[in-house]
Amino acid sequence: MTLTAENRRFLGMDVYGPLRIALFVYEVFRLILLLGVFMVLEPFNGSSGSGVLAQRLFPYILYVVPQALFPLMTYFIWMRLSLYQAYIPLYMAGKTISLVAVLGWCVCSLQILLSALSSGAAVLGLTLFLAAADAFALCGGVRLQTKLNRLSRLTALPGGGI
């Protein structure tokens, strides 16, 4: 039995279309939220010179720019999964590194954030919310990769059948 489009749909390839869309939408939302948070944390007041402002913004830009790769990866995975399925392990590795970095930052700066209770608690809460959402996105990537591995084993069988 060959693996036709109907068999692929039955095996769940098309079922994970909404998961791929959800991962993309989440990553775009996450990037916008990160940019918004960094803009709130570092207000653009005109009293500083442009060089001083650039020096203050550089660490934020250094963090946010690589985060833009996550929406790009999920966009490609959403649009052409068969062509870009190799991005899924890269996506999961990036999410794992991001989670470890964020949780390490929370542990290291917990005392500073709690001393500035009003704004610090909001930043800590938002950071933990994004970390939890990243953990769910990582689980979605694992689920998608597991399904693709199962499908590739089926197509590797003699005759391509079940």
C-alpha positions in Angstrom: 0.0 0.0 0.0 1.5 3.3 -1.1 1.2 6.4 1.1 -1.3 8.6 -0.8 -2.5 12.1 0.2 -5.5 10.5 1.8 -3.4 8.1 3.9 -1.2 11.0 5.0 -4.3 12.9 6.1 -5.5 9.9 7.9 -2.1 9.5 9.6 -2.4 13.0 11.0 -0.2 15.1 8.7 -3.0 17.6 8.0 -4.2 17.4 11.6 -1.1 19.2 12.7 -1.7 22.2 10.3 -3.4 24.1 13.1 -0.5 23.3 15.5 1.9 24.8 12.9 -0.3 27.9 12.5 -0.6 28.3 16.3 3.2 28.1 16.7 3.7 30.8 14.1 1.0 33.1 15.6 2.5 32.6 19.1 6.0 33.4 17.9 4.9 36.6 16.2 2.9 37.6 19.3 6.0 36.8 21.5 8.3 38.9 19.4 5.9 41.9 19.4 5.5 41.5 23.2 9.3 41.3 23.7 9.8 44.5 21.7 7.1 46.2 23.6 8.5 45.2 27.0 12.0 46.4 26.0 10.6 49.7 24.8 8.8 50.2 28.1 11.9 49.2 30.1 14.1 51.6 28.2 12.1 54.7 27.4 13.2 56.9 24.5 13.7 60.2 26.1 15.3 62.8 24.0 17.6 64.2 26.7 20.2 61.6 26.0 22.5 61.7 23.0 22.1 59.2 20.3 25.3 57.5 21.2 24.2 57.0 24.8 20.8 55.8 23.7 22.5 53.3 21.3 24.7 52.0 24.1 21.7 51.5 26.4 19.6 49.8 23.7 22.4 47.5 22.4 21.8 44.7 25.0 18.1 44.7 24.2 18.7 44.6 20.5 21.3 41.8 20.9 18.6 39.7 22.6 15.6 40.6 20.4 17.2 40.2 17.0 17.9 36.4 17.3 14.4 36.0 18.6 13.1 37.0 15.2 14.4 33.7 13.8 11.6 31.8 15.7 8.7 33.4 13.7 10.7 32.8 10.5 11.3 29.1 11.3 7.6 28.5 12.3 6.5 30.4 9.1 8.5 28.1 6.9 7.4 25.0 8.9 3.8 26.1 8.5 4.0 26.8 4.8 6.1 23.9 3.5 6.5 21.3 6.2 7.9 18.7 3.9 10.7 21.0 2.7 11.5 22.6 6.1 10.9 19.8 8.5 14.7 19.9 9.4 14.0 23.2 11.1 11.9 21.5 13.8 15.0 20.2 15.8 16.6 23.6 15.4 13.4 25.3 16.7 13.3 22.9 19.7 17.0 23.5 20.5 16.5 27.3 20.3 13.5 27.1 22.6 15.4 25.0 25.1 18.3 27.5 25.1 15.9 30.3 25.4 14.1 28.6 28.4 17.4 28.0 30.2 18.5 31.6 29.6 15.3 33.1 30.8 15.1 30.9 33.9 18.7 31.6 34.7 18.0 35.3 34.3 15.1 35.0 36.7 17.2 33.2 39.3 20.1 35.7 39.0 17.9 38.8 39.1 15.2 37.8 41.5 16.5 39.9 44.3 16.8 43.0 42.1 13.3 42.5 40.7 11.7 42.0 44.1 13.4 45.1 45.4 11.6 47.1 42.7 8.3 45.4 43.6 5.9 47.3 41.3 7.7 47.1 38.0 9.9 44.2 38.9 6.9 41.9 39.7 5.3 42.8 36.4 8.5 42.0 34.5 9.0 38.8 36.4 5.4 37.7 35.8 5.6 38.5 32.1 8.9 36.6 31.9 7.6 33.6 33.6 4.4 33.7 31.4 6.6 33.7 28.3 8.8 30.9 29.7 5.7 28.8 30.3 4.4 29.5 26.8 7.8 28.7 25.4 7.6 25.3 27.2 4.3 24.6 25.6 5.7 25.6 22.2 8.6 23.3 22.8 6.1 20.5 23.6 4.3 21.3 20.3 7.6 21.0 18.4 8.3 17.7 20.1 4.9 16.4 19.2 5.2 17.5 15.5 8.7 15.9 15.3 7.4 12.7 16.8 4.6 12.5 14.2 7.1 13.2 11.4 9.4 10.5 12.6 6.6 8.0 12.8 5.5 8.9 9.3 9.0 8.7 7.9 9.3 5.1 9.3 6.1 4.2 7.6 7.3 5.4 4.3 10.7 3.6 4.7 8.9 0.2 5.0 9.2 -2.0 1.9 6.3 -1.0 -0.3 5.7 2.2 1.7 2.8 0.6 3.4 1.5 0.0 6.9 
